[in-house]
Amino acid sequence: MMTISYASRSLDNGQSHHQINRDHWIEQLLQVSGCDLSGAAKVVAVSIALNVDETGRTNLPAETIADLCGMDARAFRRRVHKLVAAGWIGVNRSGGRNPSSYWLMTPTSDMGGYAHV
């Protein structure tokens, strides 16, 4: 099992995370109903989770993660938008040549997501 350690910081949605257990996070994600989160969105989320480093982030380009998921970059970005809206991942979109960074989050019911996992 991989535990991702974060420095104590506040995420964009006001949550503060110290650790997220990646394997537990994936298990919780996969239990979400298909009508709430599509299979393609789950594939994107798991691909991001499997590529986070010790800081809890991945800076792989969207095109690279999209290839891992078997979809084009536009479809990948649509799934990322859904995952961000549901509170499963965070994203810092970079401009220019720098790739965006993605990190795992724990959805909360006030975000339209799910109770604490």
ChimeraX attribute file (.defattr): number of C-alpha atoms within 10 A of each C-alpha:
attribute: neighborCount
match mode: 1-to-1
recipient: residues
	/A:1	7
	/A:2	11
	/A:3	14
	/A:4	19
	/A:5	15
	/A:6	15
	/A:7	11
	/A:8	10
	/A:9	11
	/A:10	11
	/A:11	12
	/A:12	10
	/A:13	10
	/A:14	8
	/A:15	12
	/A:16	14
	/A:17	17
	/A:18	11
	/A:19	14
	/A:20	18
	/A:21	13
	/A:22	19
	/A:23	15
	/A:24	14
	/A:25	19
	/A:26	16
	/A:27	12
	/A:28	14
	/A:29	20
	/A:30	16
	/A:31	10
	/A:32	15
	/A:33	10
	/A:34	12
	/A:35	7
	/A:36	10
	/A:37	17
	/A:38	15
	/A:39	15
	/A:40	16
	/A:41	22
	/A:42	22
	/A:43	18
	/A:44	24
	/A:45	25
	/A:46	20
	/A:47	15
	/A:48	25
	/A:49	21
	/A:50	14
	/A:51	16
	/A:52	19
	/A:53	13
	/A:54	12
	/A:55	11
	/A:56	21
	/A:57	19
	/A:58	21
	/A:59	18
	/A:60	17
	/A:61	15
	/A:62	20
	/A:63	16
	/A:64	12
	/A:65	21
	/A:66	21
	/A:67	12
	/A:68	14
	/A:69	21
	/A:70	14
	/A:71	14
	/A:72	15
	/A:73	17
	/A:74	12
	/A:75	16
	/A:76	21
	/A:77	16
	/A:78	11
	/A:79	21
	/A:80	23
	/A:81	16
	/A:82	16
	/A:83	24
	/A:84	18
	/A:85	15
	/A:86	21
	/A:87	21
	/A:88	21
	/A:89	20
	/A:90	21
	/A:91	18
	/A:92	12
	/A:93	11
	/A:94	10
	/A:95	8
	/A:96	7
	/A:97	7
	/A:98	11
	/A:99	16
	/A:100	16
	/A:101	19
	/A:102	25
	/A:103	22
	/A:104	27
	/A:105	23
	/A:106	20
	/A:107	22
	/A:108	16
	/A:109	11
	/A:110	10
	/A:111	13
	/A:112	11
	/A:113	18
	/A:114	17
	/A:115	11
	/A:116	9
	/A:117	13
